Amino acid sequence: MRIVHLIAGAGGMYCGSCMQGNTMVAALRAQGEDVSLFPLYTPLRTDESLEPHGSLAFGGINVYLQQQSAVFRYLPRFIERWLDHPALLAWVTRSIGATRPDRLGPLTVSMLRGEQGQQRKELAKLLQGLEVLQPDVIHLSNVMLAGVARTITQHLQVPVVCTLSGEDLFLEQIPPPHYAQVRALLCDRVADLSALIALNNYYADFMADYLDVARDRIHVIRPGLNLDGHARPQSPRPIRRPDEPCTIGYFGRICPEKGFHLAAEALALLAADPTLPLVRLRAAGYLGAADRRYFQQVVEQLVRRGLGDRFEYLGELDRPGKIAFLQSLHIKCFPTVYAESKGLPVLEAWANGVPVVVPNHGTFPELVADVGGGLLCWPNDPVSLAQTLSQLIRDPITAAGYGCCAQQAVHDRYHAARMACALSELYSKVQK
C-alpha cells in the first residue's frame, strides 16, 4: 500500500501533532508500508529523528502572499521555490512568532475553500506531486486541511483520511464574520473525507457534534509513543521518602491555555502548608515571543512570594533532555485550561513511571481511568490542583504505584507499533 502523509508544520515550535505524525510515518515504515511524508506550510520540527520527506507543499510565505494579493498568484516558479526555502521560512517564523487565530480568519476560509480559494495554484502544485507517487491513501494531519480532499479524490480517485488534532482551540479564537464561514465550510468539506481519526473517545464524541458528522465516521486510534530511550517497566523508580523534598514538573508549551500559571499558583499554596515537605516546581517547554510577558509575570509573582529558589525553568529540551527531565520528577501536573484533545505529554510522563495530576476534562478522565496513572482535579482551580498534588506528596507509596501501573500500560497499549497496526487496518478498510 502506498500512503502519503500531509503534515502541517507549526512554525518552528515543537508541536504534538507534528511529532505524532512523524511517529506515525516511522512506525508504518517499520511495518513495511510504503509511506511518503510531505510537510505543509513550514518545515516540521520534532524531538525525534525527522523521517525522510518530500519537498514542502503550500509553503507558508506563498500561501500568505497569495491571500493578500492576486499579483502573488502569478509569480514565476523559481521565485515561489525561493520563497519556500527552509532557511527563509525559519527566519520569517522566528521574526514573526506564532500565528494568531484572530488574524487568520480570511486565510482559514480560503484554505477550506480549496479549489475555489486563493491558494488554488498551490493545490495544483501539490496535485502534480501526488500524481507522480500514485498513492493508495492520503492522510491529512488536521481537519483544517480538508479543503484539499475534494480535488485529490476527484483527480486521483483515492480515499483521504484525516486526524482530528485539537483544531477547535484554534478555530474558537477566529472572530466574526469568518468564524461562521469557517464552521460552515468545515461541515461541508468533511463530507469529502473517507474517514476521520480521533485519539480518544472524548474527542471523537466532541468533534462529531462540532463538525455535524455521524459518530461512526470517526475512528478512535489511540496515540502511540516511540518508546526508545524511555524508562522500562523492569526498572522501577525509587520511592520518595515522605519527608524528602518533592519535585513537581510542568512540561508543555508555556502559555495561558496550557495552565502554566495554575502550576505556579499551586506551588505557592503547597509552599504555605507547614505540614508538607519542601516542594519545588521544574518547568520546561516551548516559550514563544507572544507568551514571554505572561511567563515573566508568573515568575515575578513567585519571586515576590519568596519562591524564586523553588522554581526552575529549563527552556526547550531535545528528546534526551526531555526524558531526563521527566525522570527527575516525582509528580507531573499538566493543568490545561482548555479541554485537551490528545494528552501526549501525560503519556510521556507515564512512559517513565511518573504519576500525574490533571484536570477533570477533555481526554484526561478517559486516560486516567484506562491506565490508573494519577488523580484528577477540578479544572482551572489552583486550590483543587494543590490539594490533589498534596495527596500524592503525603503518600509517596501510592504515587509510585500510580506511576508503575501507568508505565506498564503505556508500554503495553500506547506504543507506536500498535498505533501503526490500527492505521494500516483503517487504510485497508477505506480502500474497499
N, C-alpha and C positions, 0 to 999 in steps of 0.2 A: 504494500500500500504506500502510495506517495502522498505525503502530508506536508502542507505549508502552514507555518505559524506566523501570523502577523501580530507583532507585539509593539504596542505604543510605548515609546521611551518617555521618561519622566523628567527631562530637562536637567540631567546631571546629578540628580539625587538618587539615593537608594530607594527603590520602590518595591513594595511587596508583590505587586502584580508582575513587574518585570522579572524579579527574581524567581517567582513561582513559574512564570512562563519559560524562563531559561532552564529551570529544573525539569519541567515537563519535557522539553525538547531533548535534554540529555538522557533522561530516563527512557524515552521512546527509542532513541537511537541505541541505547544499551540493549534494548529488547529486539533489535534488528529491523526497526521500522526505518523507512527512507523519509527523513524529515528535513525540510528546509526552513530556515528562520529568516525573517525579514524585519528589521526594526523600522518603526514608523515615527515620524516627527523629529526625534533626536536619537543619537546612539544610546544603546542600553547601558546601564551601569548596574552591575551585580557584585556581590561579595564572594561569588564562586567564579570559577573559570568560565568566561563567556563562550558559549558554544559557537563554532564556526557559523557564519551567517552571510547572507547576501547583502547587496547594496541597500542603502537607506531608501525607503519609499515615503512619499508625502513629506518631504523634508520640511521642517518647521518654518524655516525662513521663507521658502517658496509658498507654502500654504498661507502664511500670514500676508505676504505681499500680494498674492493673488486675490485675497479677500479685500484688500484695501483699494486696489485699482486694476482696471482692465488692462492697463499697459503691461503689467507683470504676467498676464496670462498669455503673452505672445513673445516672451523672451526667447532668444536662441538657446538651444540645448546646452551649449558649452557654458553659458552664464548660469543656467539652472544647476548644472553639475558643480560649478564653483560654489554656489550658494548652499549646496548640500554637503560641502566638505566638512568632515567631522571636527576639524580644528576650529573652523569658523562657527559651527553650531555650538561647540563647547564654550567659545569666547562669548558669544551672544547670550548663552544661558547664564554664564557667570555674571555678566554685566546686568542683565535684566532681572534675574532671580526667578522665583516660582511664578507660574501663570496664575492669574487671579480670575476665578469664575465670573465675578461681577463685571469683568471687562470682555469676556469671551462669548457672550450670548450670540452675536451675529455670526461668528465663526463656527460655533457649535451647530447652529441652524444650517449653515451652508454645508458643513461636512455631512450632516444627516440627510441632506437633500441629494447627496451622491451625484449621480449623473446629471442632475439638474442644478448642482451647486457651482460655486465659483472655482472650485478645485477640480473640475472635471478633467482638466488636462493632466493633473497628477494621477487621477483614476485611470486614465487611458494608458499612461506610462506603466502603472502597476499591472494593468491587464496584459500588456505586452510581455512583461517579465514572467507572469504566471503562465501565459500560453506556451512559453518555451519549456517550462517544467512539466506541463500536463499533469497537474495534481489530481488526486482522487478525492481529497478533502481539504478544505481551508478552515483554519481555526483562528478566530479573532480573540484578542486578549481582553477586550471590553466592549460593552454594548454600544458605546458612542461611536464605534467604527461600523455600525450596522448599515450605514449609508452605502457602503461598497458592495454589500451582499447581492443586491438585485442584479447589478451589472455582471458580477462574477458568475452568478448562477446562469444568467441568460446566455453569456458568451462561452462559458466553459462547461456548462451542464454538470456541475459538481456541487455537492452539498456544502453549505457554510455553517459552522457551529461557532458558538461564542461563549466565553466565560463571563459571568457576572462578577464584577470586581469592586463593589462598593461605589458604583457610579453615582448613587443618589446623594452622597456627601457633596460632590461637585455640582450636580445638577440643581440641588436645592438652593444654591447660592447665586444662580442666574436670575437677574432681575426681570421684571416685566418690561416690554411685552414678549421678550424672547423666551422666557420660561414656558409660557403656554405653548408657544410654537415648538419648542424642543420636546415637550411631553407628547404633543400630538404626533410629531414626526417619529418619535421612538415607538409609539404604539403601532404606527403604520409600518415602520421598517423592520420590526422584529418578526413580522409575518414572512419576511424573506429568508429567515434563518431556519435551518433544518432542525436545530436543537440548541437549547441554552444549558449552560452548566453552572451550578452553584456549588460552593464548597461546604454547605451545610443546609439543613432543613429550614432553619430560621430565615436565611436569605432567599431560599427558593420560594418560601411562602410569601415573604415580603415583596419580592420582585414580580411574582405572579400577579399580585394586586397592582403594583406600581406600573407595570407595563401592560396590564389588562390582557394577560395571556393565560391559557389553560395551564394549571399546575403540572399536568403530566407532560408538558413540553419542556419542563425544567428538570434536568437530571442532576442528582446530587452525587458529586465525586469528591470524596474527602481529600484535603490537601496532603501532599507528601513532601517530606524533607529529604534532602541529601544528607544522610547521617554521618558522612565521612568527617572524622575529627571530633564529633560529639562524644561525650562520655558514654560508656557502655553499662547496661544494667548489671553486668557481672562485677562492676567496681563501685559498690555503694559509697555514697558520700559520708564522711564522718558526721556524727550528730553533735550539734552545738550544745554546750552545757547551758543550763537555764540562766546562770549568772554571767555568761560570756557575752561580749558585745555582739549585736546583731546588725548585719548589713542587709539593707533593703535596696533593691535595684529597680531602676526605671530604664528600659531600653526601647526606644522608638523615636519617631520624629519629635523634635522639641517644638511643640505648638499648643495652642489652647485646646483644639479639638481632641488631642491625644491625652489631655489631662495632666500635663507635667506640673502645673500649679497645684493640683489636688494632691499629688505626691509630696510636694514641698510642704503644704499645709498639714498633711498628716504627720510628717516628720516633726513639725513644731508641737503638735498635740502629744505625740509619743514622748518627745523630749521633756515635756512638762509633767509627765507621770513619774513620781519618785519610786514607784514600785517596779518599774521596768529597768532592765539593764541598759547600758549605753546603746543607743540606736544611731546608725549612720545611713545616709542616702547616697548611693552612687548612681549617676545617670550617664547615659551615652546615647548618641543618635544624631541624625542629620539636623542641623540648625540652619535654616535658610535666612537670607537677608531680611525678609519681611517679618520674621519672628525674633530677631535679635533683641529688640527693645523689650518685648514681652519676657524673654528669658532673663534679661538684665534686671528687670523689675522684680521678678520672682526671687532671684538670687540676692538682690539688695534687701528684700524683706527678710530673708533668712539671716543675713548678716546683722540687721538691726535687732533681731531676736537673739543674737549671740550664738547662732548656729552655723556660722561660716565654716568652722572647723569640722562640722559633722556632714558637710556636703562636698561632693566631688563630681565634676563634670569631665569626662574623658574625651569628649568630641566624637567625631565619626570613627568607626572602627572597621578594620578589614575583617575577613572571616576568622582568622586565628585570634585576633583581638576580641571579637565578639564572643567567641566560645570561651576564651579565658575570662572575660568579664562575667558571663553568666555563671561560670563555675566558681566565681569568687563570692556569689551571693548566698544568703540564707533564705531569702524570700524575694520574689519579684512582684511588684504591683504594676498594673497597666490600666489606670483609671480613665479610660476613654470617655469623653463627654457624649460623643455620638455612639450609636449602636454599631459595633464592629461587625464587619461582614466576613472577615477571613480568620483572624486570630493567629496568624503565623508567629508573631513574637512570643505568644504564650506557648505554642508548640515547641519553639526553640528552647525556652526555659525548661520545659518538661523533658526535652531530649537529654538534658544534663542533670535531671533529678532535682530541679528547683521547684518548690511549691509556689503557687501564685495566689494573689488576692485580686479579683477583677470584679467589675460592676455587673449587676444582675440585669443585663440587657444584651441585645444582639446575639452573637453566636456563643457568648461565654457560658450561659447556663447549660446549653447543649454540650459544649466541650467538657465542662466540669462534671456533668452527670455521666458522660461517657468514660472519662479516664480517672475521675476521682482525684484530681491534682491540686486541690486547694479549696478556697472559700469564696463566696460571693458577698459583695457589699452593696449598699444602695448606691445607685448612680448619682454622680455629681454631688456627693456628700462626703466632705473630708472627715467629718466626725465618725460616720459609719466606716469609712476606709481605715481610720486609725484604730477604731475599736476592733475591727476584724483582723487587722495586722497584729494587734496586741494579743489576740488569742493564740496565734501561731508563735509569737515571740515567747509567750509564757509556757508554751507546750512544744518544745523542740522535737520531742519524740513523735508526736502526731504530725508535725510539719514534715519531718523526714519521711514518715510513712506516706503522706500525700505525694511527696516528690518521687519516692521509689515506685509507687503504683503508677504514676503518670509516665515516668520514664519507660517502664516496661510497655505500657500501652502505645506510646509513640513509636517505639522500635518494632512493635507488633503490627500496628494498624495505620500509622501516619508516615509511612516512608515512600520514597519516590517510585520504587518498583511497583508497589501496589497501585499507586495513582496511575502509572503508565498502563497497567493492565486494564484498568477501568476505562481509560481513554480509548485504548485500542478497540475494546468491545463496543463503545459508543460509535466510533468511526465506522466500524463494520455495519452497525445497525442502520446508520443514516444513509449508507450507500445502497441499501436494499430497496 
